[in-house]
């Protein structure tokens, strides 16, 4: 639950979450450099299948305790379902509406929905400062997403994008309880192994031949290990001392990172509107870090986060 007094310990958590967002921002560039035959849905499922075992190996290797599943079995299932639903919902939205609109609705709605769900689930009422910082960052994301693109509105696609945002919000809120019940590595391992199992039926409907190529294998490993396992491990650790609403706002660093990599690596040339959007995202994220309320750490009251 968020408190009114930020601390340096809490600020460390916000930087860990922001680092995770930067890693997530490399996803689009990695896919662009990967094999053309890799469908978005296949990539999403393969990410989970790689990340789950990697996170489990990290938890076991570091002798980190797994969450007390009897106490938080409900949150475990909910978090895994949220992550499993997010993948196909997001990629379906992008397929039907285009990258611009699908991305802005899914990524832009997630912080708002997370703040509301956190308020309902834990009583962690979002602050006015959080709302202002989130509003600035979401506006920046919208400017990045729509600039230079023809935005076509597909009602079904928008519905899937909102579903993706809601699924991610559910994952974040449920993960807070899991992290409080065990190590971040253990909590993320349980969630992703279960999410991978729930998502595996999708493999019956996609082509996986691209994994056998060098570029395909390299892309799969980068997406599974770096942008998923490492990124969500950082995210999980950050959740220990960062409120759910603030955590979701900080993930808006992803599209800003993706835009910068598009310029440096892919040679893209976004217009002035996109750069203004990046600037707004940075301002919003800086404000979120500066004003971030702190969730109680395990030593300071995780008893308030009831399993």
C-alpha positions, -999 to 999 in steps of 0.1 A, spaced: 0 0 0 13 34 -8 24 58 19 29 95 19 66 96 27 91 86 -1 125 73 9 158 65 -8 149 28 -4 117 34 -22 135 54 -49 157 25 -56 126 5 -64 115 31 -89 148 30 -107 147 -8 -109 112 -6 -125 124 21 -149 154 -1 -158 129 -29 -166 109 -6 -188 141 3 -208 148 -34 -214 111 -39 -225 117 -10 -249 143 -32 -269 116 -57 -278 104 -40 -310 140 -35 -323 148 -71 -316 118 -83 -335 126 -59 -364 161 -74 -366 148 -110 -363 135 -133 -390 105 -121 -410 86 -154 -405 82 -150 -368 46 -141 -360 39 -118 -330 18 -144 -313 46 -171 -316 71 -146 -303 50 -138 -273 45 -174 -263 82 -183 -269 92 -154 -246 71 -170 -218 84 -205 -224 120 -193 -222 115 -168 -193 98 -192 -170 126 -218 -167 152 -191 -166 135 -173 -136 130 -207 -119 167 -215 -123 177 -181 -109 155 -186 -79 168 -221 -72 204 -211 -79 203 -182 -55 184 -203 -30 156 -177 -29 124 -190 -14 94 -195 -36 62 -178 -25 41 -195 2 16 -207 -24 -9 -219 1 -12 -184 14 -12 -166 -20 -25 -193 -44 -52 -169 -56 -28 -141 -64 -5 -166 -82 -32 -178 -105 -45 -143 -111 -10 -130 -120 -3 -159 -143 -37 -155 -160 -30 -117 -164 3 -124 -181 -10 -152 -203 -40 -131 -215 -18 -100 -221 3 -116 -248 -25 -127 -273 -47 -97 -265 -20 -72 -272 -8 -88 -304 -44 -92 -316 -50 -55 -309 -20 -45 -329 -29 -68 -358 -64 -53 -360 -58 -17 -353 -21 -12 -363 9 -7 -340 0 30 -333 -35 27 -319 -31 -7 -304 1 3 -285 -13 36 -272 -45 21 -259 -29 -9 -243 2 8 -228 -16 40 -221 -45 24 -203 -24 1 -181 -12 27 -155 -47 41 -151 -63 7 -147 -35 -4 -123 -40 26 -101 -78 19 -100 -73 -18 -93 -47 -11 -66 -71 13 -50 -99 -14 -50 -77 -44 -40 -54 -28 -14 -69 6 -6 -37 22 -21 -55 54 -33 -36 71 -61 -23 106 -53 -29 138 -72 8 139 -80 7 104 -94 -23 114 -116 -6 144 -129 27 126 -137 8 97 -153 -13 121 -174 18 138 -187 35 105 -195 4 90 -212 0 121 -233 36 116 -244 30 79 -253 -1 89 -274 20 114 -293 47 89 -299 23 62 -311 2 82 -335 27 105 -351 33 98 -388 7 70 -388 -27 66 -403 -48 56 -373 -77 33 -382 -103 26 -356 -114 -10 -353 -138 -14 -324 -128 -51 -318 -92 -42 -319 -96 -14 -294 -115 -38 -271 -85 -62 -273 -61 -34 -265 -81 -24 -234 -82 -61 -224 -44 -62 -227 -41 -31 -205 -65 -46 -180 -46 -80 -180 -13 -62 -174 -29 -42 -145 -42 -74 -130 -7 -89 -132 9 -59 -115 -16 -58 -86 -14 -95 -80 24 -96 -82 27 -71 -53 12 -98 -30 34 -125 -44 66 -105 -40 56 -98 -4 52 -135 2 86 -146 -11 116 -135 -31 111 -115 -63 129 -142 -83 107 -169 -68 75 -150 -73 83 -142 -109 94 -177 -116 61 -192 -104 41 -167 -124 59 -171 -156 61 -209 -154 24 -211 -149 17 -184 -176 39 -204 -201 19 -235 -194 -14 -216 -199 -1 -201 -232 14 -232 -246 -17 -243 -266 -11 -213 -289 19 -231 -303 -5 -255 -321 -16 -226 -343 17 -209 -351 48 -216 -372 79 -221 -351 104 -229 -380 121 -195 -375 135 -206 -341 159 -230 -360 177 -200 -376 206 -181 -361 187 -148 -361 155 -165 -348 173 -182 -319 192 -150 -311 160 -130 -311 142 -156 -290 170 -157 -264 171 -119 -262 134 -116 -258 131 -145 -233 161 -139 -212 168 -101 -213 134 -85 -220 114 -109 -200 133 -128 -174 158 -101 -164 133 -73 -169 106 -89 -148 131 -98 -121 140 -61 -118 103 -53 -119 95 -77 -92 123 -64 -69 111 -28 -76 76 -37 -66 88 -44 -30 91 -7 -23 70 9 -50 33 14 -51 13 -4 -78 1 28 -94 36 44 -96 51 11 -109 27 11 -138 34 47 -147 72 40 -148 67 13 -174 58 41 -198 95 44 -203 92 15 -227 78 34 -258 104 62 -252 132 37 -253 117 20 -284 116 54 -302 152 61 -294 164 27 -305 144 31 -337 164 61 -345 198 48 -335 196 12 -346 169 11 -373 175 45 -389 139 57 -383 132 94 -385 103 103 -363 89 138 -366 88 167 -341 56 154 -325 72 121 -316 102 138 -300 79 161 -281 61 129 -269 94 114 -258 101 146 -238 67 145 -221 73 108 -212 106 117 -196 91 146 -177 63 124 -165 86 96 -155 109 120 -137 79 134 -118 68 99 -109 103 90 -95 105 123 -76 71 120 -60 68 82 -58 50 71 -27 65 41 -11 50 7 -6 60 -10 27 90 -32 25 90 -67 40 107 -54 71 83 -24 75 49 -39 73 42 -64 46 16 -76 69 -6 -49 55 -4 -66 21 -26 -95 29 -23 -127 9 
